[in-house]
Amino acid sequence: MGTPAGAQRPVMVAVGGDSGTGKSTLVSGLYRIFGAERITTISLDDYHTFDREARKRLGVTALNPVANDFRLMVEHIEALRRGQTINKPTYDHSTGGLGPRELVSPREIVVIRGLFPLYNPRLRAAFDVRIWLDPQEELKWLWKVKRDCAQRGYSVPEVIRQIVERHEDRRTHILPQKAHADIVVEFYPPTGYFRPGATVEHDDAHLNVRIHLNDRLPRLDLDD
């Protein structure tokens, strides 16, 4: 079924970036601004073709296109844009396993976050606003280590090894998507953030930021 007569299709928003760049945090901010009742969000990690153990066995990373189901990804994103409910796969980061299917219906705003939202022309064409997060490298690695150890069951050496193993896939498949974004957000730390011997928790609520707008978008006041 298509969008019901007289109904307005959802606003489609892509939030992309490398692993550990703050995509989930930005989506949480959108919930606070617009209200959870107005937003549907899905993670493209749910479209991983293999679970964590299979990726290890095959020698592929989650940043490799062969480890992701792009056919289904495109089909579902285009269906959400038309206002249709989808029956999508899931991925459990705490176990690294593929989960059960779940029904997802679009609300007024549909936010798609992940590693590959701008990977091919059909994906890019599905979105009204395309956001790319690009924090300073050292800052990003710190965030990734903290997240993966706290939420995904990795040790620090495992996360560091993963960063090294993913380098070529990141360079080849992830970073080029930045060129297709409407908004690029660059976070960088204030002076003293990485001060040697500091015992206080890093204050990620007060980072410096640069926002680059593509000419496709009208000029906006983004100070707030």
WOGICOR-V229725 format. One record per backbone hydrogen bond with DSSP energy under -1.0 kcal/mol. CO is the residue of the C=O (numbers start at 1). NH is the residue of the N-H. If there is no record, write none. Layout:
# WOGICOR-V229725
co: {CO	CO}
nh: {NH	NH}
This chain:
# WOGICOR-V229725
co: {4	11	12	12	13	14	15	16	18	22	23	24	25	26	27	28	29	30	31	35	36	38	40	42	43	44	45	47	51	52	53	54	55	55	61	64	65	67	68	69	70	71	72	73	74	75	76	77	78	79	80	86	88	90	92	96	97	102	104	108	109	110	111	112	113	114	116	120	121	123	124	129	130	130	131	132	136	137	138	139	140	141	142	143	144	145	146	147	148	155	156	157	158	159	160	161	162	164	166	167	168	169	170	174	175	176	177	178	182	183	184	185	186	187	188	190	192	195	202	203	208	210	212	214}
nh: {7	110	128	129	112	131	114	133	21	26	27	28	29	30	31	32	33	34	35	38	39	109	111	113	46	47	48	69	55	56	57	58	59	60	64	67	68	49	70	73	74	75	76	77	78	79	80	81	82	84	83	104	102	99	96	52	92	88	86	11	40	13	42	15	44	17	119	124	125	126	127	14	182	183	16	185	140	141	142	143	144	145	146	147	148	149	150	151	154	159	160	161	162	163	164	165	166	167	170	171	172	173	175	177	178	179	180	181	214	132	212	134	210	136	208	193	195	198	204	206	188	186	184	217}
